Amino acid sequence: MAMLSTSLSAAGSKSAATLYSPPNFSGLRRSSCPKLDNPSSNSLHLFDSRLRLPSLSARRPCRAVVAMAGTGKFFVGGNWKCNGTKESITKLVSDLNDAKLESDVDVVVAPPFVYIDQVKSSLTDRIEISAQNSWVSKGGAFTGEISVEQLKDIGAKWVILGHSERRHVIGEDDQFIGKKAAYALNEGLGVIACIGELLEDREAGKTFDVCFTQLKAYADAVPSWDNIVIAYEPVWAIGTGKVASPQQAQEVHAALRDWLKKNVSDEVASKTRIIYGGSVNGGNCAELAKEEDIDGFLVGGASLKGPEFATIVNAVTSKKVAA
Ligand code: PGA
């Protein structure tokens, strides 16, 4: 697995964002377990109840526990993009229906529009449906577009917006994407709000600048953060096989959470899921999932294989206890 090692703080712009260094949070963070190793300690109450401690009764030595920095449930989305046929999607749905999925994960798949109905009527209700795009306002004379109202009518619960392929191939800009997100949220769809830097941005030390600017465009437009999942997807990692290292992803996720804390609220920073996307697969998901601020994944290529997608969903188990 290739990994890009370019430093976030590579030489380049000397903006505030470039000089930004993620804070050390207290609270829900990686914790060693001295209390369990030292039975005389009575300080177990110091752990937040959301930390998932190994069973005390098992009396296994506890080496480390990894908690989620956010309070939201692990979230895994499969972005099928412009792939599939009636036949291949029938097989994929059947594999997903047969898969054993951990219960404490929100699981969503995003088929191409034309197959949403087929998937909705054949896929287990355990998995929700997302669209890959939606129109910016009420439907009408907009040739080739699909409205939020139509998506809801057909049973979709989510929509992916701001994906890099729509930003950089189709040419959607931050403000247009923000408006789309606001419209979808106002109408009751959940939004998987994608952001992420190009390779040239990263190499110029502009990763935080770009991600914060894209995030701000959502923040300026949306009515509330109740139904938003942020997907951090470095563009250089999408479909390239060059996954971000767990440390690279964690660094940006922590910075995004801190941005939300400073610019929106503590509550939103804590409850908003920040998921990672870009060449996630069955082999690298467990290590990525262990990072505190990685609350799930948005998966492209590997979501087209049912068993591998299930492995990625079940990576939540490596988040619970890393020992
Ligand atoms: P990938 O795509 O997993 O194929 O890199 C991710 C995405 O575009 O959401």
py3Dmol code that shows the C-alpha trace and the ligand (Angstrom):
import py3Dmol

protein = """\
ATOM      1  CA  MET A   1       0.000   0.000   0.000  1.00  0.00           C
ATOM      2  CA  ALA A   2       1.506   3.244  -1.060  1.00  0.00           C
ATOM      3  CA  MET A   3       1.306   6.140   1.336  1.00  0.00           C
ATOM      4  CA  LEU A   4       2.008   9.760   0.689  1.00  0.00           C
ATOM      5  CA  SER A   5       4.275  11.111   3.320  1.00  0.00           C
ATOM      6  CA  THR A   6       4.209  14.775   2.383  1.00  0.00           C
ATOM      7  CA  SER A   7       4.032  16.771   5.580  1.00  0.00           C
ATOM      8  CA  LEU A   8       1.025  18.955   6.199  1.00  0.00           C
ATOM      9  CA  SER A   9       3.322  21.713   7.242  1.00  0.00           C
ATOM     10  CA  ALA A  10       5.467  21.519   4.162  1.00  0.00           C
ATOM     11  CA  ALA A  11       6.987  24.788   3.083  1.00  0.00           C
ATOM     12  CA  GLY A  12       4.596  27.108   1.424  1.00  0.00           C
ATOM     13  CA  SER A  13       1.928  29.515   2.526  1.00  0.00           C
ATOM     14  CA  LYS A  14       2.502  30.982   5.952  1.00  0.00           C
ATOM     15  CA  SER A  15      -1.181  31.478   6.641  1.00  0.00           C
ATOM     16  CA  ALA A  16      -2.716  30.919  10.049  1.00  0.00           C
ATOM     17  CA  ALA A  17      -4.117  27.621   8.865  1.00  0.00           C
ATOM     18  CA  THR A  18      -0.705  26.442   7.692  1.00  0.00           C
ATOM     19  CA  LEU A  19       0.759  27.209  11.073  1.00  0.00           C
ATOM     20  CA  TYR A  20      -2.169  25.601  12.810  1.00  0.00           C
ATOM     21  CA  SER A  21      -1.344  22.773  15.125  1.00  0.00           C
ATOM     22  CA  PRO A  22      -4.163  20.555  16.357  1.00  0.00           C
ATOM     23  CA  PRO A  23      -4.823  20.925  20.068  1.00  0.00           C
ATOM     24  CA  ASN A  24      -4.467  18.308  22.720  1.00  0.00           C
ATOM     25  CA  PHE A  25      -7.995  17.573  23.728  1.00  0.00           C
ATOM     26  CA  SER A  26      -8.795  16.353  27.170  1.00  0.00           C
ATOM     27  CA  GLY A  27     -11.690  14.040  27.706  1.00  0.00           C
ATOM     28  CA  LEU A  28     -12.500  11.405  25.153  1.00  0.00           C
ATOM     29  CA  ARG A  29      -9.077  10.535  23.992  1.00  0.00           C
ATOM     30  CA  ARG A  30      -6.789   7.596  23.756  1.00  0.00           C
ATOM     31  CA  SER A  31      -6.205   6.367  27.276  1.00  0.00           C
ATOM     32  CA  SER A  32      -3.950   3.833  28.803  1.00  0.00           C
ATOM     33  CA  CYS A  33      -5.522   1.999  31.693  1.00  0.00           C
ATOM     34  CA  PRO A  34      -3.346   2.437  34.758  1.00  0.00           C
ATOM     35  CA  LYS A  35      -6.440   2.031  36.877  1.00  0.00           C
ATOM     36  CA  LEU A  36      -6.961  -1.499  35.720  1.00  0.00           C
ATOM     37  CA  ASP A  37      -3.319  -2.361  36.037  1.00  0.00           C
ATOM     38  CA  ASN A  38      -3.329  -0.924  39.532  1.00  0.00           C
ATOM     39  CA  PRO A  39      -6.264  -2.406  41.443  1.00  0.00           C
ATOM     40  CA  SER A  40      -5.686  -0.091  44.389  1.00  0.00           C
ATOM     41  CA  SER A  41      -6.624   2.877  42.257  1.00  0.00           C
ATOM     42  CA  ASN A  42     -10.164   4.128  42.774  1.00  0.00           C
ATOM     43  CA  SER A  43     -10.062   6.618  39.942  1.00  0.00           C
ATOM     44  CA  LEU A  44     -12.013   4.647  37.340  1.00  0.00           C
ATOM     45  CA  HIS A  45     -14.745   7.249  37.525  1.00  0.00           C
ATOM     46  CA  LEU A  46     -12.417   9.591  35.691  1.00  0.00           C
ATOM     47  CA  PHE A  47     -13.122   7.739  32.480  1.00  0.00           C
ATOM     48  CA  ASP A  48     -15.953   9.100  30.467  1.00  0.00           C
ATOM     49  CA  SER A  49     -18.817   6.637  30.319  1.00  0.00           C
ATOM     50  CA  ARG A  50     -18.607   6.600  26.518  1.00  0.00           C
ATOM     51  CA  LEU A  51     -15.202   5.009  26.640  1.00  0.00           C
ATOM     52  CA  ARG A  52     -15.519   1.364  25.867  1.00  0.00           C
ATOM     53  CA  LEU A  53     -13.535  -0.402  28.507  1.00  0.00           C
ATOM     54  CA  PRO A  54     -12.861  -4.090  28.304  1.00  0.00           C
ATOM     55  CA  SER A  55     -14.871  -6.146  30.744  1.00  0.00           C
ATOM     56  CA  LEU A  56     -13.504  -5.756  34.239  1.00  0.00           C
ATOM     57  CA  SER A  57     -14.634  -9.229  35.137  1.00  0.00           C
ATOM     58  CA  ALA A  58     -12.425 -10.699  32.431  1.00  0.00           C
ATOM     59  CA  ARG A  59      -9.421  -9.339  34.370  1.00  0.00           C
ATOM     60  CA  ARG A  60      -7.343  -9.223  31.233  1.00  0.00           C
ATOM     61  CA  PRO A  61      -4.440  -6.836  31.368  1.00  0.00           C
ATOM     62  CA  CYS A  62      -5.585  -3.674  29.598  1.00  0.00           C
ATOM     63  CA  ARG A  63      -2.929  -2.145  27.399  1.00  0.00           C
ATOM     64  CA  ALA A  64      -4.891   0.546  25.659  1.00  0.00           C
ATOM     65  CA  VAL A  65      -8.387   1.626  24.905  1.00  0.00           C
ATOM     66  CA  VAL A  66      -9.255   3.728  21.935  1.00  0.00           C
ATOM     67  CA  ALA A  67     -12.274   5.925  22.247  1.00  0.00           C
ATOM     68  CA  MET A  68     -14.072   7.992  19.701  1.00  0.00           C
ATOM     69  CA  ALA A  69     -13.400  11.673  20.108  1.00  0.00           C
ATOM     70  CA  GLY A  70     -16.877  12.414  18.860  1.00  0.00           C
ATOM     71  CA  THR A  71     -20.044  11.141  20.450  1.00  0.00           C
ATOM     72  CA  GLY A  72     -21.715   9.954  17.270  1.00  0.00           C
ATOM     73  CA  LYS A  73     -22.089   6.379  16.108  1.00  0.00           C
ATOM     74  CA  PHE A  74     -19.521   4.958  13.680  1.00  0.00           C
ATOM     75  CA  PHE A  75     -20.725   5.652  10.132  1.00  0.00           C
ATOM     76  CA  VAL A  76     -19.753   3.832   6.942  1.00  0.00           C
ATOM     77  CA  GLY A  77     -20.998   4.841   3.518  1.00  0.00           C
ATOM     78  CA  GLY A  78     -20.497   3.014   0.236  1.00  0.00           C
ATOM     79  CA  ASN A  79     -20.271   5.351  -2.734  1.00  0.00           C
ATOM     80  CA  TRP A  80     -20.931   3.217  -5.777  1.00  0.00           C
ATOM     81  CA  LYS A  81     -20.340   6.179  -8.104  1.00  0.00           C
ATOM     82  CA  CYS A  82     -21.221   5.568 -11.769  1.00  0.00           C
ATOM     83  CA  ASN A  83     -20.743   1.795 -11.526  1.00  0.00           C
ATOM     84  CA  GLY A  84     -22.911  -1.261 -11.873  1.00  0.00           C
ATOM     85  CA  THR A  85     -25.580  -2.926 -13.926  1.00  0.00           C
ATOM     86  CA  LYS A  86     -28.899  -4.427 -12.872  1.00  0.00           C
ATOM     87  CA  GLU A  87     -27.120  -7.766 -12.691  1.00  0.00           C
ATOM     88  CA  SER A  88     -24.024  -6.718 -10.744  1.00  0.00           C
ATOM     89  CA  ILE A  89     -26.135  -4.695  -8.337  1.00  0.00           C
ATOM     90  CA  THR A  90     -28.423  -7.681  -7.701  1.00  0.00           C
ATOM     91  CA  LYS A  91     -25.333  -9.653  -6.671  1.00  0.00           C
ATOM     92  CA  LEU A  92     -23.952  -6.825  -4.529  1.00  0.00           C
ATOM     93  CA  VAL A  93     -27.274  -6.391  -2.728  1.00  0.00           C
ATOM     94  CA  SER A  94     -27.490 -10.114  -2.116  1.00  0.00           C
ATOM     95  CA  ASP A  95     -23.956 -10.131  -0.639  1.00  0.00           C
ATOM     96  CA  LEU A  96     -24.818  -7.170   1.579  1.00  0.00           C
ATOM     97  CA  ASN A  97     -28.017  -8.865   2.744  1.00  0.00           C
ATOM     98  CA  ASP A  98     -25.992 -11.936   3.705  1.00  0.00           C
ATOM     99  CA  ALA A  99     -23.243  -9.978   5.470  1.00  0.00           C
ATOM    100  CA  LYS A 100     -22.953  -9.910   9.242  1.00  0.00           C
ATOM    101  CA  LEU A 101     -22.679  -6.260  10.202  1.00  0.00           C
ATOM    102  CA  GLU A 102     -21.817  -4.933  13.656  1.00  0.00           C
ATOM    103  CA  SER A 103     -24.912  -3.399  15.170  1.00  0.00           C
ATOM    104  CA  ASP A 104     -23.410  -0.135  16.400  1.00  0.00           C
ATOM    105  CA  VAL A 105     -22.626   1.292  12.969  1.00  0.00           C
ATOM    106  CA  ASP A 106     -24.764   3.440  10.697  1.00  0.00           C
ATOM    107  CA  VAL A 107     -24.427   1.876   7.249  1.00  0.00           C
ATOM    108  CA  VAL A 108     -25.415   3.651   4.050  1.00  0.00           C
ATOM    109  CA  VAL A 109     -24.954   2.873   0.358  1.00  0.00           C
ATOM    110  CA  ALA A 110     -25.192   5.310  -2.521  1.00  0.00           C
ATOM    111  CA  PRO A 111     -26.176   3.595  -5.782  1.00  0.00           C
ATOM    112  CA  PRO A 112     -26.441   5.476  -9.066  1.00  0.00           C
ATOM    113  CA  PHE A 113     -29.832   7.223  -9.267  1.00  0.00           C
ATOM    114  CA  VAL A 114     -31.267   4.780 -11.782  1.00  0.00           C
ATOM    115  CA  TYR A 115     -30.726   1.822  -9.464  1.00  0.00           C
ATOM    116  CA  ILE A 116     -31.925   3.382  -6.218  1.00  0.00           C
ATOM    117  CA  ASP A 117     -35.403   1.918  -6.600  1.00  0.00           C
ATOM    118  CA  GLN A 118     -34.036  -1.558  -7.303  1.00  0.00           C
ATOM    119  CA  VAL A 119     -31.711  -1.358  -4.306  1.00  0.00           C
ATOM    120  CA  LYS A 120     -34.331   0.111  -1.995  1.00  0.00           C
ATOM    121  CA  SER A 121     -36.761  -2.690  -2.745  1.00  0.00           C
ATOM    122  CA  SER A 122     -34.233  -5.521  -2.386  1.00  0.00           C
ATOM    123  CA  LEU A 123     -31.738  -4.378   0.271  1.00  0.00           C
ATOM    124  CA  THR A 124     -32.175  -5.032   3.978  1.00  0.00           C
ATOM    125  CA  ASP A 125     -33.568  -2.086   5.947  1.00  0.00           C
ATOM    126  CA  ARG A 126     -30.432  -2.324   8.083  1.00  0.00           C
ATOM    127  CA  ILE A 127     -28.677  -0.320   5.373  1.00  0.00           C
ATOM    128  CA  GLU A 128     -29.949   3.118   4.403  1.00  0.00           C
ATOM    129  CA  ILE A 129     -29.865   4.603   0.932  1.00  0.00           C
ATOM    130  CA  SER A 130     -28.032   7.729  -0.101  1.00  0.00           C
ATOM    131  CA  ALA A 131     -28.067   9.584  -3.388  1.00  0.00           C
ATOM    132  CA  GLN A 132     -24.802  10.779  -4.924  1.00  0.00           C
ATOM    133  CA  ASN A 133     -26.079  14.275  -5.685  1.00  0.00           C
ATOM    134  CA  SER A 134     -29.220  16.390  -5.516  1.00  0.00           C
ATOM    135  CA  TRP A 135     -30.526  19.560  -7.102  1.00  0.00           C
ATOM    136  CA  VAL A 136     -29.989  22.825  -5.275  1.00  0.00           C
ATOM    137  CA  SER A 137     -33.656  23.740  -4.944  1.00  0.00           C
ATOM    138  CA  LYS A 138     -37.152  22.471  -5.624  1.00  0.00           C
ATOM    139  CA  GLY A 139     -37.453  20.410  -8.785  1.00  0.00           C
ATOM    140  CA  GLY A 140     -38.853  21.780 -12.033  1.00  0.00           C
ATOM    141  CA  ALA A 141     -37.368  22.730 -15.378  1.00  0.00           C
ATOM    142  CA  PHE A 142     -33.828  21.508 -14.656  1.00  0.00           C
ATOM    143  CA  THR A 143     -32.970  18.978 -17.327  1.00  0.00           C
ATOM    144  CA  GLY A 144     -30.937  16.063 -16.091  1.00  0.00           C
ATOM    145  CA  GLU A 145     -31.236  16.923 -12.410  1.00  0.00           C
ATOM    146  CA  ILE A 146     -32.821  14.954  -9.564  1.00  0.00           C
ATOM    147  CA  SER A 147     -34.588  16.804  -6.766  1.00  0.00           C
ATOM    148  CA  VAL A 148     -34.428  16.223  -3.048  1.00  0.00           C
ATOM    149  CA  GLU A 149     -38.209  15.699  -3.099  1.00  0.00           C
ATOM    150  CA  GLN A 150     -37.809  12.877  -5.625  1.00  0.00           C
ATOM    151  CA  LEU A 151     -35.050  11.285  -3.561  1.00  0.00           C
ATOM    152  CA  LYS A 152     -37.231  11.297  -0.485  1.00  0.00           C
ATOM    153  CA  ASP A 153     -40.118   9.924  -2.518  1.00  0.00           C
ATOM    154  CA  ILE A 154     -38.014   6.958  -3.542  1.00  0.00           C
ATOM    155  CA  GLY A 155     -36.820   6.238  -0.003  1.00  0.00           C
ATOM    156  CA  ALA A 156     -33.372   7.862   0.147  1.00  0.00           C
ATOM    157  CA  LYS A 157     -32.336   9.159   3.559  1.00  0.00           C
ATOM    158  CA  TRP A 158     -28.996  10.739   2.647  1.00  0.00           C
ATOM    159  CA  VAL A 159     -27.206  12.566  -0.114  1.00  0.00           C
ATOM    160  CA  ILE A 160     -23.480  12.867  -0.791  1.00  0.00           C
ATOM    161  CA  LEU A 161     -22.590  16.479  -1.615  1.00  0.00           C
ATOM    162  CA  GLY A 162     -19.351  18.235  -2.432  1.00  0.00           C
ATOM    163  CA  HIS A 163     -17.603  15.092  -3.607  1.00  0.00           C
ATOM    164  CA  SER A 164     -14.288  15.909  -5.250  1.00  0.00           C
ATOM    165  CA  GLU A 165     -15.471  14.445  -8.537  1.00  0.00           C
ATOM    166  CA  ARG A 166     -18.305  16.964  -8.568  1.00  0.00           C
ATOM    167  CA  ARG A 167     -16.015  19.790  -7.470  1.00  0.00           C
ATOM    168  CA  HIS A 168     -13.137  19.095  -9.828  1.00  0.00           C
ATOM    169  CA  VAL A 169     -14.698  17.241 -12.773  1.00  0.00           C
ATOM    170  CA  ILE A 170     -18.123  18.888 -12.913  1.00  0.00           C
ATOM    171  CA  GLY A 171     -16.974  22.244 -11.536  1.00  0.00           C
ATOM    172  CA  GLU A 172     -19.254  22.775  -8.525  1.00  0.00           C
ATOM    173  CA  ASP A 173     -18.015  25.492  -6.206  1.00  0.00           C
ATOM    174  CA  ASP A 174     -18.163  25.893  -2.431  1.00  0.00           C
ATOM    175  CA  GLN A 175     -21.166  28.227  -2.421  1.00  0.00           C
ATOM    176  CA  PHE A 176     -23.247  26.055  -4.748  1.00  0.00           C
ATOM    177  CA  ILE A 177     -22.445  23.007  -2.645  1.00  0.00           C
ATOM    178  CA  GLY A 178     -23.344  24.885   0.538  1.00  0.00           C
ATOM    179  CA  LYS A 179     -26.707  25.829  -0.955  1.00  0.00           C
ATOM    180  CA  LYS A 180     -27.364  22.243  -1.977  1.00  0.00           C
ATOM    181  CA  ALA A 181     -26.568  21.062   1.534  1.00  0.00           C
ATOM    182  CA  ALA A 182     -28.876  23.655   3.060  1.00  0.00           C
ATOM    183  CA  TYR A 183     -31.729  22.711   0.756  1.00  0.00           C
ATOM    184  CA  ALA A 184     -31.350  18.967   1.376  1.00  0.00           C
ATOM    185  CA  LEU A 185     -31.157  19.441   5.155  1.00  0.00           C
ATOM    186  CA  ASN A 186     -34.149  21.758   5.208  1.00  0.00           C
ATOM    187  CA  GLU A 187     -36.137  19.097   3.369  1.00  0.00           C
ATOM    188  CA  GLY A 188     -35.061  16.363   5.785  1.00  0.00           C
ATOM    189  CA  LEU A 189     -32.290  14.495   3.971  1.00  0.00           C
ATOM    190  CA  GLY A 190     -29.048  13.764   5.800  1.00  0.00           C
ATOM    191  CA  VAL A 191     -25.961  15.177   4.095  1.00  0.00           C
ATOM    192  CA  ILE A 192     -22.599  13.475   3.703  1.00  0.00           C
ATOM    193  CA  ALA A 193     -20.618  16.675   3.216  1.00  0.00           C
ATOM    194  CA  CYS A 194     -17.338  15.981   1.435  1.00  0.00           C
ATOM    195  CA  ILE A 195     -14.226  18.119   1.617  1.00  0.00           C
ATOM    196  CA  GLY A 196     -10.585  17.527   0.800  1.00  0.00           C
ATOM    197  CA  GLU A 197      -7.430  18.945  -0.661  1.00  0.00           C
ATOM    198  CA  LEU A 198      -5.714  18.273  -3.972  1.00  0.00           C
ATOM    199  CA  LEU A 199      -2.193  16.880  -4.003  1.00  0.00           C
ATOM    200  CA  GLU A 200      -0.865  20.280  -5.043  1.00  0.00           C
ATOM    201  CA  ASP A 201      -2.627  21.868  -2.064  1.00  0.00           C
ATOM    202  CA  ARG A 202      -1.020  19.388   0.301  1.00  0.00           C
ATOM    203  CA  GLU A 203       2.390  19.863  -1.241  1.00  0.00           C
ATOM    204  CA  ALA A 204       2.023  23.621  -0.900  1.00  0.00           C
ATOM    205  CA  GLY A 205       1.162  23.252   2.795  1.00  0.00           C
ATOM    206  CA  LYS A 206      -2.426  24.352   2.174  1.00  0.00           C
ATOM    207  CA  THR A 207      -4.302  21.320   3.398  1.00  0.00           C
ATOM    208  CA  PHE A 208      -5.907  23.089   6.347  1.00  0.00           C
ATOM    209  CA  ASP A 209      -6.614  26.267   4.334  1.00  0.00           C
ATOM    210  CA  VAL A 210      -8.506  24.292   1.722  1.00  0.00           C
ATOM    211  CA  CYS A 211     -10.390  22.064   4.139  1.00  0.00           C
ATOM    212  CA  PHE A 212     -11.378  24.933   6.434  1.00  0.00           C
ATOM    213  CA  THR A 213     -12.572  27.027   3.477  1.00  0.00           C
ATOM    214  CA  GLN A 214     -14.711  24.165   2.198  1.00  0.00           C
ATOM    215  CA  LEU A 215     -16.035  23.462   5.690  1.00  0.00           C
ATOM    216  CA  LYS A 216     -16.853  27.126   6.240  1.00  0.00           C
ATOM    217  CA  ALA A 217     -18.947  27.179   3.075  1.00  0.00           C
ATOM    218  CA  TYR A 218     -21.143  24.461   4.597  1.00  0.00           C
ATOM    219  CA  ALA A 219     -21.167  26.189   7.982  1.00  0.00           C
ATOM    220  CA  ASP A 220     -22.255  29.484   6.417  1.00  0.00           C
ATOM    221  CA  ALA A 221     -25.160  27.833   4.615  1.00  0.00           C
ATOM    222  CA  VAL A 222     -26.617  25.024   6.689  1.00  0.00           C
ATOM    223  CA  PRO A 223     -29.540  25.513   9.054  1.00  0.00           C
ATOM    224  CA  SER A 224     -28.228  23.010  11.601  1.00  0.00           C
ATOM    225  CA  TRP A 225     -25.589  20.314  12.009  1.00  0.00           C
ATOM    226  CA  ASP A 226     -28.005  17.665  13.272  1.00  0.00           C
ATOM    227  CA  ASN A 227     -27.989  15.620  10.111  1.00  0.00           C
ATOM    228  CA  ILE A 228     -24.530  16.171   8.642  1.00  0.00           C
ATOM    229  CA  VAL A 229     -21.632  13.762   8.418  1.00  0.00           C
ATOM    230  CA  ILE A 230     -18.368  15.340   7.244  1.00  0.00           C
ATOM    231  CA  ALA A 231     -16.340  13.193   4.855  1.00  0.00           C
ATOM    232  CA  TYR A 232     -12.687  14.192   4.697  1.00  0.00           C
ATOM    233  CA  GLU A 233     -11.432  12.823   1.394  1.00  0.00           C
ATOM    234  CA  PRO A 234      -8.003  13.971   0.264  1.00  0.00           C
ATOM    235  CA  VAL A 235      -8.332  14.073  -3.500  1.00  0.00           C
ATOM    236  CA  TRP A 236      -4.933  12.462  -4.010  1.00  0.00           C
ATOM    237  CA  ALA A 237      -6.193   9.410  -2.140  1.00  0.00           C
ATOM    238  CA  ILE A 238      -9.448   8.898  -4.033  1.00  0.00           C
ATOM    239  CA  GLY A 239      -9.351   5.945  -6.365  1.00  0.00           C
ATOM    240  CA  THR A 240      -5.563   6.019  -6.442  1.00  0.00           C
ATOM    241  CA  GLY A 241      -4.655   3.278  -3.984  1.00  0.00           C
ATOM    242  CA  LYS A 242      -2.640   5.918  -2.073  1.00  0.00           C
ATOM    243  CA  VAL A 243      -4.466   5.914   1.229  1.00  0.00           C
ATOM    244  CA  ALA A 244      -3.670   8.608   3.780  1.00  0.00           C
ATOM    245  CA  SER A 245      -1.727   7.180   6.670  1.00  0.00           C
ATOM    246  CA  PRO A 246      -3.767   6.914   9.877  1.00  0.00           C
ATOM    247  CA  GLN A 247      -1.678   9.792  11.281  1.00  0.00           C
ATOM    248  CA  GLN A 248      -2.258  11.995   8.244  1.00  0.00           C
ATOM    249  CA  ALA A 249      -5.991  11.396   8.404  1.00  0.00           C
ATOM    250  CA  GLN A 250      -6.165  11.837  12.184  1.00  0.00           C
ATOM    251  CA  GLU A 251      -4.287  15.125  11.994  1.00  0.00           C
ATOM    252  CA  VAL A 252      -6.815  16.614   9.599  1.00  0.00           C
ATOM    253  CA  HIS A 253      -9.823  15.116  11.399  1.00  0.00           C
ATOM    254  CA  ALA A 254      -8.674  16.583  14.720  1.00  0.00           C
ATOM    255  CA  ALA A 255      -8.160  19.953  13.058  1.00  0.00           C
ATOM    256  CA  LEU A 256     -11.650  19.821  11.530  1.00  0.00           C
ATOM    257  CA  ARG A 257     -13.187  18.982  14.888  1.00  0.00           C
ATOM    258  CA  ASP A 258     -11.292  21.862  16.435  1.00  0.00           C
ATOM    259  CA  TRP A 259     -12.497  24.171  13.673  1.00  0.00           C
ATOM    260  CA  LEU A 260     -16.079  23.171  14.474  1.00  0.00           C
ATOM    261  CA  LYS A 261     -15.455  23.766  18.156  1.00  0.00           C
ATOM    262  CA  LYS A 262     -14.110  27.251  17.560  1.00  0.00           C
ATOM    263  CA  ASN A 263     -16.448  28.304  14.775  1.00  0.00           C
ATOM    264  CA  VAL A 264     -19.695  26.472  15.471  1.00  0.00           C
ATOM    265  CA  SER A 265     -19.957  25.010  18.980  1.00  0.00           C
ATOM    266  CA  ASP A 266     -18.532  22.436  21.368  1.00  0.00           C
ATOM    267  CA  GLU A 267     -21.656  20.380  20.963  1.00  0.00           C
ATOM    268  CA  VAL A 268     -21.436  20.261  17.167  1.00  0.00           C
ATOM    269  CA  ALA A 269     -17.711  19.478  17.338  1.00  0.00           C
ATOM    270  CA  SER A 270     -18.398  16.556  19.568  1.00  0.00           C
ATOM    271  CA  LYS A 271     -21.480  15.098  17.912  1.00  0.00           C
ATOM    272  CA  THR A 272     -20.595  15.517  14.218  1.00  0.00           C
ATOM    273  CA  ARG A 273     -19.162  12.401  12.658  1.00  0.00           C
ATOM    274  CA  ILE A 274     -16.001  13.029  10.626  1.00  0.00           C
ATOM    275  CA  ILE A 275     -15.402  10.099   8.327  1.00  0.00           C
ATOM    276  CA  TYR A 276     -12.394   9.400   6.130  1.00  0.00           C
ATOM    277  CA  GLY A 277     -12.500   8.516   2.445  1.00  0.00           C
ATOM    278  CA  GLY A 278      -9.818   7.739  -0.118  1.00  0.00           C
ATOM    279  CA  SER A 279      -8.674   4.211  -0.982  1.00  0.00           C
ATOM    280  CA  VAL A 280     -10.120   2.661   2.167  1.00  0.00           C
ATOM    281  CA  ASN A 281     -10.194  -1.102   1.830  1.00  0.00           C
ATOM    282  CA  GLY A 282     -10.497  -4.280   3.848  1.00  0.00           C
ATOM    283  CA  GLY A 283      -6.773  -4.234   4.565  1.00  0.00           C
ATOM    284  CA  ASN A 284      -6.280  -0.693   5.844  1.00  0.00           C
ATOM    285  CA  CYS A 285      -9.605   0.060   7.547  1.00  0.00           C
ATOM    286  CA  ALA A 286      -8.728  -1.378  10.960  1.00  0.00           C
ATOM    287  CA  GLU A 287      -5.657   0.810  11.459  1.00  0.00           C
ATOM    288  CA  LEU A 288      -7.505   3.919  10.282  1.00  0.00           C
ATOM    289  CA  ALA A 289     -10.481   3.146  12.529  1.00  0.00           C
ATOM    290  CA  LYS A 290      -8.276   3.160  15.607  1.00  0.00           C
ATOM    291  CA  GLU A 291      -7.659   6.871  15.242  1.00  0.00           C
ATOM    292  CA  GLU A 292      -9.717   8.841  17.714  1.00  0.00           C
ATOM    293  CA  ASP A 293     -11.206  11.377  15.343  1.00  0.00           C
ATOM    294  CA  ILE A 294     -11.997   8.943  12.543  1.00  0.00           C
ATOM    295  CA  ASP A 295     -15.679   8.201  13.040  1.00  0.00           C
ATOM    296  CA  GLY A 296     -16.132   5.993  10.001  1.00  0.00           C
ATOM    297  CA  PHE A 297     -15.484   5.845   6.278  1.00  0.00           C
ATOM    298  CA  LEU A 298     -16.751   6.835   2.873  1.00  0.00           C
ATOM    299  CA  VAL A 299     -15.740   4.004   0.578  1.00  0.00           C
ATOM    300  CA  GLY A 300     -15.669   3.981  -3.207  1.00  0.00           C
ATOM    301  CA  GLY A 301     -14.070   1.048  -5.018  1.00  0.00           C
ATOM    302  CA  ALA A 302     -14.123  -1.348  -2.091  1.00  0.00           C
ATOM    303  CA  SER A 303     -17.837  -0.753  -1.529  1.00  0.00           C
ATOM    304  CA  LEU A 304     -18.571  -2.586  -4.772  1.00  0.00           C
ATOM    305  CA  LYS A 305     -17.590  -5.863  -3.117  1.00  0.00           C
ATOM    306  CA  GLY A 306     -20.093  -6.899  -0.445  1.00  0.00           C
ATOM    307  CA  PRO A 307     -17.799  -8.949   1.821  1.00  0.00           C
ATOM    308  CA  GLU A 308     -15.040  -6.323   1.734  1.00  0.00           C
ATOM    309  CA  PHE A 309     -17.509  -3.547   2.489  1.00  0.00           C
ATOM    310  CA  ALA A 310     -18.736  -5.595   5.459  1.00  0.00           C
ATOM    311  CA  THR A 311     -15.152  -5.871   6.712  1.00  0.00           C
ATOM    312  CA  ILE A 312     -14.882  -2.084   6.551  1.00  0.00           C
ATOM    313  CA  VAL A 313     -18.164  -1.624   8.426  1.00  0.00           C
ATOM    314  CA  ASN A 314     -16.948  -4.056  11.074  1.00  0.00           C
ATOM    315  CA  ALA A 315     -13.682  -2.130  11.515  1.00  0.00           C
ATOM    316  CA  VAL A 316     -15.598  -0.457  14.331  1.00  0.00           C
ATOM    317  CA  THR A 317     -14.422  -3.369  16.488  1.00  0.00           C
ATOM    318  CA  SER A 318     -10.816  -2.228  16.214  1.00  0.00           C
ATOM    319  CA  LYS A 319     -11.958   1.178  17.419  1.00  0.00           C
ATOM    320  CA  LYS A 320     -13.435  -0.261  20.579  1.00  0.00           C
ATOM    321  CA  VAL A 321     -10.348  -1.928  21.942  1.00  0.00           C
ATOM    322  CA  ALA A 322      -6.844  -1.665  20.608  1.00  0.00           C
ATOM    323  CA  ALA A 323      -4.616  -3.849  22.663  1.00  0.00           C
TER     324      ALA A 323
END
"""
ligand_1 = """\
9
PGA
P -12.201 5.277 -3.236
O -13.291 6.446 -3.339
O -12.527 4.499 -1.965
O -12.412 4.446 -4.474
O -10.873 5.915 -3.166
C -13.729 7.133 -2.199
C -14.730 8.171 -2.571
O -14.610 8.782 -3.635
O -15.680 8.430 -1.810
"""
view = py3Dmol.view(width=600, height=400)
view.addModel(protein, "pdb")
view.setStyle({"model": 0}, {"cartoon": {"style": "trace"}})
view.addModel(ligand_1, "xyz")
view.setStyle({"model": 1}, {"stick": {}})
view.zoomTo()
view.show()
